[in-house]
Amino acid sequence: MKYNFDEIVPRRGTNSYKWDSAQAEDVLPMWVADMDFRTAPPVVEALRKRVKHGIFGYTKVPSAYYEAVINWFARRHGWKIEKDWMIYTSGVVPALSAVIKALTVPGDRVLVQTPVYNCFFSSIRNNGCDVVASPLVYADGTYRIDFEKLEKRVSDPRVKLMLLCNPHNPAGRVWTRQELTRIGEVCFRHDVRVVADEIHCELVFPGHTYTPFASISKDFLMNSITCISPSKAFNLAGLQIANIVSADENMRMKIDKAININEVCDVNPFGVEALIAAYNEGEEWLEELNHYLLANYNYLKVYFMEYLPQFPVVMLEGTYLVWVDCKVLGKSSKEIVTALLEKEKIWVNEGSMYGEAGEGFIRINIACPRQVLTDGLERLKRVSKQQTIR
């Protein structure tokens, strides 16, 4: 490989939310969804040049920003985005919140497919809406959509939006074009708009293809809003940059108003420069990253089969977040996570964060050097041998 993803980059003491939230220095954090790799060198260089200028005033987003996004999605994913469709903001979660505010009124219902990213729940409730869950079906080590149940939930006239996680966190699915088409048809039939969180879209393993929901048809494009960001793929979460894509002018005007009401209408100069550099010059680095992440996942799978076979590892098609079935323990996710932290100082996410369908699971972040991953796996094995969770 041209890039060294095995390098250990110390993060403790850098005000890292992931590493510095733990009080004890011997805690190994494998929870928050950011990576322990330096970002792509072109991004670092672009930021270095911007820092050298030394003035960091209010930022005007240039044409080069829009061109970088448009060219990236056209080249890599066959989706032609128009500049007028884009609204920049400080992150995908603020984007989701603004979209919900724009397209619902308090008391409306918003559908999610559980287990799903925990901020979906808070974004819905913070806007006075009710969560409607359409649980995914877990079987044979993976998840599928129960379309009969989905149609029943969507047919409720109080359901106004569906939040689609594509690729899906934490289930690890990269939804196929056929699955997305069925989702779109169901929602279009019942006049439910699709809000697609596609932040993990670049983290997809061989044999699987990310399909932008809005690219499938004109109807889907006009009936959807897509939230995208380079933050997950290029490890830029702290730079606070994301985009909302909406081809429907009426929806876009409402969203833009909500963005301003929520006071997330400004972005910082570093986020702008990082996005341009990532999309224009970071593709080679991203390709190597995905190979490394896949190797980490395969390494984890083999390790679990050999030392922790009682805990099924859910198939991972994309993202760097591994979903592990611990229901054999008969304990809650919170109890399992607490025991891991107390006994071996390994910090993972409890499955119950992602809805009732996540109870009994844990989520492990494998976006780290192999040496760190091995340390984490050995800690898991030691806890299992001690039977301290049982």
Disulfide bonds with the S-S distance in Angstrom:
none
